[in-house]
């Protein structure tokens, strides 16, 4: 789907022009989506939906989306935006959640819901429901840093533990270069009874790092282990 088509309504620059473009395609779109036979497609669907949104014709936008046989997030996110424009935040969240289905992008839906909650000041709810699934990145470190920046009021150590416990692969979050401050949290993590499997990941990561660091690093690791035994946990710093 072309980004130009998705933002066609904005490019129209006025409600009258956007409404004109919506009228050119609306009848065809209604006919196609009301047809019980599957497989109908209208070239210009995004143009029509974007134009309806820009023209303020939110009721018509939601009505035309209603007969869709299967949820399709690129179309339904226009319905989410229409509900938000009317101030119906909870309805918009419910509409987005109802958009889940076969081959639909759960991460994108999570990100949209997270953004909605953050925009209205419901940060705790956003973190609880969507933070860990909406901010995935190419590496564990990038994911962790992205969440920390987005939620400055949350303890970075707890965010790290939440990521590790939810991923099923705790070692992934620590076996990285240039992350010495994370090791104290890793050893603390290993003390949790429900993460016994993380021990082998820690050993592999420790061995790999030991091969790449000066001999003095080994003394620091032993000091970290000793500190944990005394109940001393250092703070994580984000570089």
Helices and strands as residue ranges (DSSP letters): H 3-6, H 8-12, H 15-34, H 45-54, H 58-66, H 73-85, H 89-97, H 106-119, H 123-126, I 127-131, H 132-134, H 140-150, H 156-167, G 170-173, H 182-190, G 193-195, H 198-212, H 216-229
